[in-house]
Amino acid sequence: MSEVQKHAFQAEVQQVLHLVIHSLYSHKEIFLRELISNASDACDKLRFEALANAELTASDSELRIEVEFDNEARTLTVRDNGIGMSSEEVVENLGTIARSGTKRFLEALSGDARADAHLIGQFGVGFYSGFIVADKLTVETRRADLPADQGVRWSSDGSGEFSVESIDRPQRGTAVILQLKEGEDEFLQNWRLRQLITRYSDHIAFPIRLPEEKAVESEDGDEEKAAEDQGKTETSWETVNHASALWTRPKSEISDEDYQGFYKHIHHGMDEALTWSHNRVEGNQSYTSLLYVPSKAPFDAMWSDRNERKGLKLYIRRVFIMDASEQLLPAYLRFIQGVVDSDDLPLNVSRELLQDNKLVSQIRAACVKRSLDLLDKLAVDDAAKFQQFSDSFGNVLKEGLGEDFSNRERIAKLLRFASTKGDGATKSVSLDQYVERMQSDQSAIYFVTADSYNAAKGSPQIEALKSQDVEVLLLFDRIDEWMVSYLHEYGGKPLRHVAKGEFDGASSEDKAEEISEEHKPVVDRLTELLKERVKAVRPSKRLVDSPACLVLDEHAMALHMQRLMKEAGHEIPADLPVLEINPNHALLKRFANADQEQASDLALLLHEQAVVAEGGQLDDPAAFVQRLNRVLTSTAQAA
């Protein structure tokens, strides 16, 4: 046995430990779920490595998890005969946490202990949940490909440091030993452990065993011998979970509670799935898929990473191979979780082979279809649940319009938007609903983009349409400007940005008019005064109450997007907007009769007001205030 080495926890780990120990107490039994889940992962990893090296499991081929308790010592042990860890892996895995994940974990905490407990598994910090119920954790482990004298013992009381020492450990795998706190006696009772395993871990594909005490019977039936042995016991193990992959069982034998329980296991959370699809395909190729639509976005950054995604696990003949979301689903469906189990793919398949594999392409196409079918059905069957989905994942789904041309119409049908006839900022209006409500002479689907709901709702460009009771979609997410560049029409109706190009009104029969002689002097004067700021000035059919607004060319990037791109360091070509005016507005009438100095102030104020109304920032706010004060002062003096 080597000398005991002391190590300090990484600073972020100490923060997590403090929060786990002192805050996440209302759902404390989740520690058992997490430790069993870790044990299952270890068994999965060994089974996979044994494909290339059968000697790893030659001495003990039955992979299993054992949960054992000792009332006298007040210890609870979760043991597996999986892959195990080396000394270096113990220090790395149990002493540090990836900084990005830890930061997101700490930021995600809400202060609600019950809600925060759900986050533990999603950030890979499930092991530390043991400190919720234990004063001390001890881990004894040996990696399967190392000799018995290279076992490792790790221990800590969670106070800021941990110790590591080498031990002799004949058996491979890992045992986590919890020295329970006072008052945690419920976890020293067989019935309670059985209840928790059934509730949280029934769908683990390896046997989870509890000790079962049985009285010893005399082998020869001798009553005197039996009397002598009375009270002696021997320990046998009883499997308390199904110990089979849920997706391999007939659907008729699986309850909704079973499906939700399995979802919570793979999701590492307590929230339930909105819906799911379980299918077995047989024929030229055979595979099973079990796909879930989550009820809310996980806090794990991986779900939103387009390049490294987890959520859909690939199994081959019940052997876990890899997280294969990138190969089995397009990026816009990265929120889908579940498993795919193929009978036909080779067990030694790699990510590179998956990319060019014809069978994988067929499975991918089927997974996409089933995912969209799930969403279609949810939208029809349960509007409230679909709204919950849309709030969480609607912006991700929008990416599909540019990525999946063959399903563009289906994806567009599933999108939801805020509108002038919707329920406030809630994005609940479908394109089908919009088309159904269109006026008989309306020629297009109208929308406006902005950087906030209020900016879109108050946009001066939509005033005329609102006055005609024409519905306008209010798009205010960053992805929306990109999205509509791929969605040119829906249901045979073109989509029209109300702040771009010339506007002829809602009716296809309306035609633009030439600038009248009455308005030409005002237009010419404004054009001269604002020639450095706008491309042109023209009377507007968009405006009703506002004096002016800014309008872009038909295919120009929206002004709020230009600002975002510039803030991100991108060079945006100069593209001056057009200033449209409402000649009947009092400010324009005053401008028409103003002297040169007042006209200059009013012209600049009209432009600056239009910039502010559009959500932009002024280049010189102080000069704007001075101009505004001069105009207000002159107005007061004239009165």
Secondary structure, DSSP 4 states (H G I P E B T S, - for coil): -PPPEEEEPPHHHHHHHHHHHHT--TTTTHHHHHHHHHHHHHHHHHHHHTTT-GGGGTT-----EEEEEETTTTEEEEEE-SS---HHHHHHHHH---HHHHHHHHHH--S-HHHHHTTTGGGT-GGGGGGGTEEEEEEEEE-TTS-GGGEEEEEE-SSSEEEEEEE--SS-EEEEEEEEPTT-GGGG-HHHHHHHHHHHSTT-SS-EEEEEEEEPPPTT--HHHHHHHTT-EEEEEEE-S--S-GGGS-GGG--HHHHHHHHHHHHTSSSPPSEEEEEEE-SSS-EEEEEEE-SS--S-GGGG-SSS--SEEEEETTEEEEE-HHHHS-GGGTT-EEEEEESSS-TT--HHHHHT-HHHHHHHHHHHHHHHHHHHHHHHH-HHHHHHHHHHHHHHHHTHHHH-GGGHHHHHHH--BEETTSSTT---B-HHHHHHH--TTB-SEEEEE-SSHHHHHT-GGGHHHHHTT--EEEE-STTHHHHHTT--EETTEEEEETTBS----SBTT----PPPTTTHHHHHHHHHHTTTT-SEEEE-SS-SSSSEEEEB-TTSPPHHHHHHHHHTT------PPEEEE-TTSHHHHHHHH--HHHHHHHHHHHHHHHHHHTT---S-HHHHHHHHHHHHHHHHHH-
